[in-house]
Amino acid sequence: MIDLDNQTTLTVDLEALEKIADSLSSREVELIITDDATMQELNAEYRGKDSTTDVLSFPMETPFTEQSVFDIPLGSIIIAESFVKEKAAEFGHTVQDELSLLFIHGMLHLLGFDHEKDEGEMRMREKALIEQFGLPKSLIVRTEEK
């Protein structure tokens, strides 16, 4: 289940995102869609980077036994509205497709994947999910360029 806090005017197909979330976890996920100022503030506070970014993930940090016993939420994903719109226009796909791509990226981080430290496992899982849900491959292209 997704607990959506849309702080913007972005239209969200929650059902499409629920399908992605359900394929990865049965636990609740908070999804916040916000503006650049909020995103920059969070990025500075939690990652030490004083700039806006497309997506941030905050896993719920609880002992494994509590997660399974009390069905603790998986965590929070925060997505910047401006990045969704800009990348959708840049790569020629829908706003919902871009939102889904960023949501997949955020979900994988909540599940413990880390493309900055792994040997390509996150990108491989991301690619499989993008193909599974029939999404544009632009995320794969732009992450391989980094």
C-alpha atoms as an extended CHARMM CRD file, in Angstrom:
* protein
*
       146  EXT
         1         1  MET       CA              0.0000000000        0.0000000000        0.0000000000  PROA      1               0.0000000000
         2         2  ILE       CA              1.1780000000        3.5080000000       -0.7890000000  PROA      2               0.0000000000
         3         3  ASP       CA              0.4250000000        6.4310000000        1.4970000000  PROA      3               0.0000000000
         4         4  LEU       CA              0.5360000000        9.3540000000       -0.9650000000  PROA      4               0.0000000000
         5         5  ASP       CA              1.2580000000       12.9300000000        0.1130000000  PROA      5               0.0000000000
         6         6  ASN       CA              1.1440000000       14.9050000000       -3.1250000000  PROA      6               0.0000000000
         7         7  GLN       CA              2.1910000000       18.4630000000       -2.2490000000  PROA      7               0.0000000000
         8         8  THR       CA              2.0480000000       19.4950000000       -5.9190000000  PROA      8               0.0000000000
         9         9  THR       CA             -0.4060000000       19.6580000000       -8.8220000000  PROA      9               0.0000000000
        10        10  LEU       CA              1.1470000000       16.5580000000      -10.4420000000  PROA      10              0.0000000000
        11        11  THR       CA             -1.4440000000       13.9820000000      -11.4920000000  PROA      11              0.0000000000
        12        12  VAL       CA             -0.5570000000       10.5480000000      -10.1040000000  PROA      12              0.0000000000
        13        13  ASP       CA             -1.8190000000        7.1550000000      -11.2630000000  PROA      13              0.0000000000
        14        14  LEU       CA             -1.6280000000        5.5600000000       -7.8460000000  PROA      14              0.0000000000
        15        15  GLU       CA             -2.8420000000        2.1970000000       -9.1440000000  PROA      15              0.0000000000
        16        16  ALA       CA              0.1780000000        1.9240000000      -11.4810000000  PROA      16              0.0000000000
        17        17  LEU       CA              2.5600000000        2.7120000000       -8.6220000000  PROA      17              0.0000000000
        18        18  GLU       CA              0.7550000000        0.2490000000       -6.3270000000  PROA      18              0.0000000000
        19        19  LYS       CA              1.4290000000       -2.5490000000       -8.8400000000  PROA      19              0.0000000000
        20        20  ILE       CA              5.1420000000       -1.7470000000       -8.7430000000  PROA      20              0.0000000000
        21        21  ALA       CA              5.1970000000       -1.5280000000       -4.9450000000  PROA      21              0.0000000000
        22        22  ASP       CA              3.2510000000       -4.7800000000       -4.5310000000  PROA      22              0.0000000000
        23        23  SER       CA              5.6940000000       -6.6130000000       -6.8090000000  PROA      23              0.0000000000
        24        24  LEU       CA              8.5410000000       -5.6760000000       -4.4700000000  PROA      24              0.0000000000
        25        25  SER       CA              7.1010000000       -5.6720000000       -0.9590000000  PROA      25              0.0000000000
        26        26  SER       CA              3.8880000000       -6.1910000000        0.9890000000  PROA      26              0.0000000000
        27        27  ARG       CA              4.8130000000       -3.3970000000        3.3990000000  PROA      27              0.0000000000
        28        28  GLU       CA              3.3930000000        0.1240000000        3.2640000000  PROA      28              0.0000000000
        29        29  VAL       CA              5.4170000000        2.8670000000        1.5760000000  PROA      29              0.0000000000
        30        30  GLU       CA              5.0390000000        6.6040000000        2.0420000000  PROA      30              0.0000000000
        31        31  LEU       CA              5.3600000000        8.5660000000       -1.2120000000  PROA      31              0.0000000000
        32        32  ILE       CA              5.7980000000       12.3210000000       -1.0400000000  PROA      32              0.0000000000
        33        33  ILE       CA              5.8720000000       14.4410000000       -4.1750000000  PROA      33              0.0000000000
        34        34  THR       CA              7.2280000000       17.8890000000       -3.4390000000  PROA      34              0.0000000000
        35        35  ASP       CA              8.9080000000       21.0220000000       -4.7750000000  PROA      35              0.0000000000
        36        36  ASP       CA             12.5780000000       21.8380000000       -5.3910000000  PROA      36              0.0000000000
        37        37  ALA       CA             13.0330000000       23.9490000000       -2.2490000000  PROA      37              0.0000000000
        38        38  THR       CA             11.8910000000       21.1260000000        0.0160000000  PROA      38              0.0000000000
        39        39  MET       CA             13.9500000000       18.5960000000       -1.9070000000  PROA      39              0.0000000000
        40        40  GLN       CA             17.0770000000       20.7560000000       -1.6780000000  PROA      40              0.0000000000
        41        41  GLU       CA             16.5600000000       21.2000000000        2.0490000000  PROA      41              0.0000000000
        42        42  LEU       CA             16.2220000000       17.4370000000        2.5970000000  PROA      42              0.0000000000
        43        43  ASN       CA             19.1810000000       16.6490000000        0.3420000000  PROA      43              0.0000000000
        44        44  ALA       CA             21.3560000000       19.1250000000        2.2590000000  PROA      44              0.0000000000
        45        45  GLU       CA             20.2480000000       17.8570000000        5.6570000000  PROA      45              0.0000000000
        46        46  TYR       CA             20.4840000000       14.1190000000        5.0080000000  PROA      46              0.0000000000
        47        47  ARG       CA             23.1080000000       13.7800000000        2.2860000000  PROA      47              0.0000000000
        48        48  GLY       CA             25.1930000000       16.9150000000        2.7800000000  PROA      48              0.0000000000
        49        49  LYS       CA             24.4900000000       18.0260000000       -0.8110000000  PROA      49              0.0000000000
        50        50  ASP       CA             23.1240000000       21.5580000000       -1.0690000000  PROA      50              0.0000000000
        51        51  SER       CA             21.2530000000       21.0170000000       -4.3200000000  PROA      51              0.0000000000
        52        52  THR       CA             17.9350000000       19.6130000000       -5.4160000000  PROA      52              0.0000000000
        53        53  THR       CA             17.6850000000       16.0200000000       -6.5980000000  PROA      53              0.0000000000
        54        54  ASP       CA             15.1210000000       13.8050000000       -8.2990000000  PROA      54              0.0000000000
        55        55  VAL       CA             14.4150000000       11.1730000000       -5.6380000000  PROA      55              0.0000000000
        56        56  LEU       CA             15.3470000000       10.4690000000       -2.0150000000  PROA      56              0.0000000000
        57        57  SER       CA             14.6160000000        7.3120000000       -0.0490000000  PROA      57              0.0000000000
        58        58  PHE       CA             14.4260000000        6.9470000000        3.6950000000  PROA      58              0.0000000000
        59        59  PRO       CA             14.1830000000        3.3180000000        4.8540000000  PROA      59              0.0000000000
        60        60  MET       CA             12.4070000000        2.6850000000        8.1430000000  PROA      60              0.0000000000
        61        61  GLU       CA             15.1800000000        1.6180000000       10.4770000000  PROA      61              0.0000000000
        62        62  THR       CA             13.7560000000       -0.9710000000       12.8300000000  PROA      62              0.0000000000
        63        63  PRO       CA             14.9870000000       -4.3820000000       13.9650000000  PROA      63              0.0000000000
        64        64  PHE       CA             14.0330000000       -7.1550000000       11.5510000000  PROA      64              0.0000000000
        65        65  THR       CA             11.8570000000       -8.9020000000       14.1370000000  PROA      65              0.0000000000
        66        66  GLU       CA              9.7640000000       -5.7630000000       14.7070000000  PROA      66              0.0000000000
        67        67  GLN       CA              9.2950000000       -5.2810000000       10.9630000000  PROA      67              0.0000000000
        68        68  SER       CA              7.7770000000       -8.7210000000       10.5480000000  PROA      68              0.0000000000
        69        69  VAL       CA              5.7620000000       -8.7510000000       13.7750000000  PROA      69              0.0000000000
        70        70  PHE       CA              4.2960000000       -5.2660000000       13.6310000000  PROA      70              0.0000000000
        71        71  ASP       CA              4.1880000000       -4.7900000000        9.8360000000  PROA      71              0.0000000000
        72        72  ILE       CA              6.2500000000       -1.5980000000       10.0800000000  PROA      72              0.0000000000
        73        73  PRO       CA              6.2260000000        0.5230000000        6.8700000000  PROA      73              0.0000000000
        74        74  LEU       CA              9.1470000000        0.0040000000        4.5090000000  PROA      74              0.0000000000
        75        75  GLY       CA              9.9990000000        3.7060000000        4.4720000000  PROA      75              0.0000000000
        76        76  SER       CA              9.5060000000        6.9550000000        2.5790000000  PROA      76              0.0000000000
        77        77  ILE       CA             10.2310000000        7.9670000000       -1.0000000000  PROA      77              0.0000000000
        78        78  ILE       CA             10.3480000000       11.6520000000       -1.8530000000  PROA      78              0.0000000000
        79        79  ILE       CA             10.2230000000       12.7560000000       -5.4880000000  PROA      79              0.0000000000
        80        80  ALA       CA             10.6970000000       16.2690000000       -6.8900000000  PROA      80              0.0000000000
        81        81  GLU       CA              7.8610000000       17.3320000000       -9.2010000000  PROA      81              0.0000000000
        82        82  SER       CA             10.1660000000       19.4470000000      -11.3890000000  PROA      82              0.0000000000
        83        83  PHE       CA             12.4300000000       16.4840000000      -12.2080000000  PROA      83              0.0000000000
        84        84  VAL       CA              9.4380000000       14.3480000000      -13.1610000000  PROA      84              0.0000000000
        85        85  LYS       CA              8.1910000000       16.9690000000      -15.6190000000  PROA      85              0.0000000000
        86        86  GLU       CA             11.6360000000       17.9090000000      -16.9880000000  PROA      86              0.0000000000
        87        87  LYS       CA             12.8350000000       14.3340000000      -17.5850000000  PROA      87              0.0000000000
        88        88  ALA       CA              9.5210000000       13.2660000000      -19.1040000000  PROA      88              0.0000000000
        89        89  ALA       CA              9.7800000000       16.1340000000      -21.5910000000  PROA      89              0.0000000000
        90        90  GLU       CA             13.4980000000       15.5550000000      -22.2160000000  PROA      90              0.0000000000
        91        91  PHE       CA             13.0830000000       11.8450000000      -22.9360000000  PROA      91              0.0000000000
        92        92  GLY       CA              9.7120000000       12.0890000000      -24.6740000000  PROA      92              0.0000000000
        93        93  HSD       CA              7.5990000000        9.9360000000      -22.4010000000  PROA      93              0.0000000000
        94        94  THR       CA              4.7010000000       10.5830000000      -20.0420000000  PROA      94              0.0000000000
        95        95  VAL       CA              4.8880000000       12.1980000000      -16.6330000000  PROA      95              0.0000000000
        96        96  GLN       CA              3.4580000000        8.9780000000      -15.1540000000  PROA      96              0.0000000000
        97        97  ASP       CA              6.1950000000        6.9070000000      -16.8190000000  PROA      97              0.0000000000
        98        98  GLU       CA              8.8510000000        9.1610000000      -15.3100000000  PROA      98              0.0000000000
        99        99  LEU       CA              7.1810000000        9.0450000000      -11.9110000000  PROA      99              0.0000000000
       100       100  SER       CA              7.1230000000        5.2360000000      -12.1390000000  PROA      100             0.0000000000
       101       101  LEU       CA             10.8160000000        5.1330000000      -13.0630000000  PROA      101             0.0000000000
       102       102  LEU       CA             11.7830000000        7.2930000000      -10.0940000000  PROA      102             0.0000000000
       103       103  PHE       CA              9.4670000000        5.2990000000       -7.8250000000  PROA      103             0.0000000000
       104       104  ILE       CA             11.2050000000        2.0540000000       -8.8430000000  PROA      104             0.0000000000
       105       105  HSD       CA             14.5680000000        3.6580000000       -8.0990000000  PROA      105             0.0000000000
       106       106  GLY       CA             13.3470000000        4.7800000000       -4.6790000000  PROA      106             0.0000000000
       107       107  MET       CA             11.7930000000        1.4010000000       -3.8540000000  PROA      107             0.0000000000
       108       108  LEU       CA             15.0350000000       -0.4000000000       -4.5990000000  PROA      108             0.0000000000
       109       109  HSD       CA             16.8770000000        1.9310000000       -2.2240000000  PROA      109             0.0000000000
       110       110  LEU       CA             14.2770000000        1.1830000000        0.4680000000  PROA      110             0.0000000000
       111       111  LEU       CA             14.9610000000       -2.5080000000       -0.0780000000  PROA      111             0.0000000000
       112       112  GLY       CA             18.6820000000       -2.0010000000        0.5680000000  PROA      112             0.0000000000
       113       113  PHE       CA             20.0940000000       -1.6320000000       -2.9430000000  PROA      113             0.0000000000
       114       114  ASP       CA             22.7770000000        1.0370000000       -3.3750000000  PROA      114             0.0000000000
       115       115  HSD       CA             24.0940000000        1.8010000000       -6.8690000000  PROA      115             0.0000000000
       116       116  GLU       CA             26.8860000000        3.8960000000       -5.3770000000  PROA      116             0.0000000000
       117       117  LYS       CA             28.3590000000        0.8480000000       -3.5900000000  PROA      117             0.0000000000
       118       118  ASP       CA             27.1850000000       -2.2990000000       -5.3830000000  PROA      118             0.0000000000
       119       119  GLU       CA             28.5810000000       -4.0620000000       -8.4370000000  PROA      119             0.0000000000
       120       120  GLY       CA             25.6630000000       -3.2090000000      -10.7120000000  PROA      120             0.0000000000
       121       121  GLU       CA             23.0250000000       -5.2660000000       -8.8960000000  PROA      121             0.0000000000
       122       122  MET       CA             20.6740000000       -2.3070000000       -8.4460000000  PROA      122             0.0000000000
       123       123  ARG       CA             20.8710000000       -1.3130000000      -12.1030000000  PROA      123             0.0000000000
       124       124  MET       CA             20.2110000000       -4.9170000000      -13.1760000000  PROA      124             0.0000000000
       125       125  ARG       CA             17.1530000000       -5.1340000000      -10.8830000000  PROA      125             0.0000000000
       126       126  GLU       CA             15.9890000000       -1.7110000000      -12.0890000000  PROA      126             0.0000000000
       127       127  LYS       CA             16.2930000000       -2.8200000000      -15.7080000000  PROA      127             0.0000000000
       128       128  ALA       CA             14.2600000000       -5.9750000000      -15.0290000000  PROA      128             0.0000000000
       129       129  LEU       CA             11.4830000000       -3.9650000000      -13.3470000000  PROA      129             0.0000000000
       130       130  ILE       CA             11.4350000000       -1.3870000000      -16.1490000000  PROA      130             0.0000000000
       131       131  GLU       CA             10.9800000000       -4.1990000000      -18.6540000000  PROA      131             0.0000000000
       132       132  GLN       CA              8.3970000000       -5.9830000000      -16.4640000000  PROA      132             0.0000000000
       133       133  PHE       CA              6.2220000000       -2.8660000000      -16.3020000000  PROA      133             0.0000000000
       134       134  GLY       CA              6.7750000000       -1.8000000000      -19.9250000000  PROA      134             0.0000000000
       135       135  LEU       CA              8.4200000000        1.4950000000      -19.0100000000  PROA      135             0.0000000000
       136       136  PRO       CA             10.8010000000        3.5480000000      -21.1600000000  PROA      136             0.0000000000
       137       137  LYS       CA             14.4610000000        2.6640000000      -20.7790000000  PROA      137             0.0000000000
       138       138  SER       CA             15.6380000000        6.2520000000      -20.3100000000  PROA      138             0.0000000000
       139       139  LEU       CA             16.4780000000        5.6800000000      -16.6280000000  PROA      139             0.0000000000
       140       140  ILE       CA             18.8430000000        2.8660000000      -17.5630000000  PROA      140             0.0000000000
       141       141  VAL       CA             20.5120000000        5.0560000000      -20.1890000000  PROA      141             0.0000000000
       142       142  ARG       CA             21.0130000000        8.0280000000      -17.9050000000  PROA      142             0.0000000000
       143       143  THR       CA             22.2050000000        5.9680000000      -14.9320000000  PROA      143             0.0000000000
       144       144  GLU       CA             24.7310000000        4.1000000000      -17.0970000000  PROA      144             0.0000000000
       145       145  GLU       CA             26.1560000000        7.4450000000      -18.1720000000  PROA      145             0.0000000000
       146       146  LYS       CA             26.9990000000        8.3500000000      -14.5440000000  PROA      146             0.0000000000
